[in-house]
Amino acid sequence: MLRQEVDFAEIIEALYRQTNSDLGGHGVLLTSIGTDGRPNVMTIGWGLYGWFYHQHPVAVAAVRPACHTHKLLDEVGEFVLCVPTDGIADAVAFCGSESGRDYDKFKETGLTPVASALVKPPSIAECPIRVECRIYHRQRPPHYILTPEHREMPLEQQHTIYFAEVLGTYRA
């Protein structure tokens, strides 16, 4: 697979734009994998990105316990953020509305899983930007990071916030 490593600073704007619906973004695809080796992909609608972990880039994602991805992130502790193009908008929508417990989302959407360089979850061939991450901290509720509406939900329904070190950033 053709992949060029790039500096995280070169792609942070693309991540930001894709997770900001006010800027026309439709979400970023987050891939994960379970200990059984079965990969999954979900759409995340927001994230935080920056330089915080020993001067390394960090990616932060929030996932509800009801999501299949939550279990996989807890099992393997790694994920890949894949920035989609407009050409796969239908796949992004499907991955944000259906569960990996019920569907093989790669098969259903025609997305192509490809081996990542440094983590177990696959990258997505159709996504030109890929960010490989390893979780270093999980912040479970109660917490005060999310909106008041999220904090009003029962604790067992509130998002877990995953802080991850960016291990590699690539353009395909």
C-alpha positions in Angstrom: 0.0 0.0 0.0 1.3 3.4 -0.9 1.6 5.6 2.2 3.6 8.7 2.9 4.3 9.7 6.4 3.6 13.3 7.1 3.8 15.7 10.0 0.6 15.8 12.1 0.5 19.6 11.6 -0.1 19.0 7.9 -3.4 17.2 8.5 -4.8 18.7 11.6 -6.9 21.2 9.6 -8.4 18.4 7.5 -9.4 16.5 10.7 -10.9 19.7 12.1 -12.9 20.5 9.0 -14.2 17.0 8.5 -15.5 16.9 12.1 -17.1 20.4 11.9 -20.5 20.3 10.2 -20.5 24.1 10.0 -17.5 23.8 7.7 -19.2 21.1 5.5 -17.7 18.1 7.3 -19.6 14.9 7.7 -17.5 13.1 10.2 -14.3 11.2 10.5 -14.1 7.4 10.3 -12.6 5.7 13.3 -11.5 2.1 12.8 -11.0 -0.4 15.7 -10.5 -4.1 16.1 -11.4 -6.7 18.7 -9.3 -9.4 20.2 -11.1 -11.7 17.8 -9.5 -9.9 14.8 -12.8 -8.6 13.4 -12.4 -4.9 12.4 -15.1 -2.2 12.8 -15.5 1.3 11.6 -17.7 4.1 13.0 -18.3 7.7 12.2 -17.3 10.3 14.9 -18.7 13.7 14.7 -16.2 15.6 16.7 -12.7 15.2 18.2 -9.9 17.1 19.8 -6.4 17.3 18.4 -3.2 18.9 19.5 0.2 18.5 21.1 0.0 17.4 24.7 1.5 14.0 25.4 5.3 14.4 25.9 5.3 16.8 23.0 3.6 14.3 20.8 0.3 14.8 19.0 -2.8 13.7 20.7 -6.2 12.7 19.4 -9.3 12.6 21.7 -12.5 10.8 20.8 -15.6 10.2 22.8 -17.6 7.0 22.4 -20.8 5.9 24.1 -20.8 2.5 25.9 -23.8 1.4 23.7 -21.5 1.5 20.6 -19.8 -1.7 19.5 -16.6 0.4 19.1 -16.5 1.1 22.8 -15.9 -2.6 23.6 -13.2 -2.9 20.9 -11.4 0.2 22.1 -11.3 -1.3 25.6 -10.1 -4.7 24.3 -7.3 -3.5 22.0 -6.7 0.1 23.0 -5.8 1.4 19.5 -7.7 3.1 16.6 -7.2 4.8 13.3 -8.8 8.1 12.3 -9.4 8.1 8.6 -10.4 11.3 6.9 -12.9 10.5 4.1 -13.5 12.2 0.8 -16.9 13.5 -0.4 -17.0 10.4 -2.7 -17.7 8.1 0.2 -20.3 10.2 2.0 -22.9 7.4 1.9 -20.4 5.0 3.6 -19.7 7.7 6.3 -23.5 8.1 6.9 -24.0 4.3 7.1 -21.1 3.9 9.6 -22.6 6.6 11.7 -26.0 5.1 11.9 -25.6 1.3 12.0 -23.9 -0.9 14.6 -20.9 -3.2 14.0 -22.7 -5.7 16.2 -25.3 -6.0 13.4 -23.2 -5.4 10.2 -19.7 -5.9 8.8 -19.5 -2.3 7.9 -16.5 -2.8 5.5 -18.5 -5.3 3.6 -21.8 -3.3 3.6 -20.1 -0.1 2.5 -17.5 -1.4 0.1 -14.7 0.3 2.1 -11.4 -1.5 1.9 -9.5 -2.3 5.1 -5.7 -2.1 4.6 -3.0 -2.9 7.1 -1.9 0.0 9.3 1.8 0.7 9.9 1.9 0.8 13.7 -1.4 -0.4 15.1 -3.7 -3.4 14.8 -6.9 -1.7 13.5 -6.9 -1.3 9.7 -6.8 1.9 7.8 -9.3 2.6 5.0 -7.9 2.6 1.5 -10.5 5.1 0.3 -9.4 7.7 2.9 -6.4 9.8 1.9 -5.5 10.8 5.4 -4.9 8.3 8.2 -3.9 8.9 11.8 -2.8 5.8 13.8 -3.4 6.2 17.6 -2.7 4.3 20.8 -5.0 5.0 23.8 -3.1 6.1 27.0 -6.1 7.2 29.1 -9.8 6.5 29.3 -11.9 9.0 31.2 -15.2 7.4 32.2 -18.1 9.4 33.6 -18.8 11.3 35.7 -16.8 14.0 34.0 -17.5 17.6 33.1 -15.9 17.8 29.7 -19.0 17.2 27.6 -22.1 19.4 27.3 -24.7 19.8 30.0 -27.1 17.7 27.9 -24.7 14.8 27.9 -24.1 15.2 31.6 -27.9 14.8 32.3 -27.9 11.3 30.8 -27.6 8.4 33.2 -23.9 7.6 33.9 -24.0 4.3 32.1 -25.0 6.1 28.9 -22.4 8.9 29.0 -19.5 8.8 26.7 -16.1 7.5 27.6 -13.4 9.9 26.5 -10.4 8.3 24.9 -7.1 10.2 25.0 -4.6 8.7 22.5 -1.0 9.4 21.4 -0.7 9.8 17.7 1.9 7.2 16.6 1.9 8.0 12.8 0.2 10.2 10.3 0.0 9.3 6.7 -1.3 10.4 3.3 -2.2 7.8 0.7 
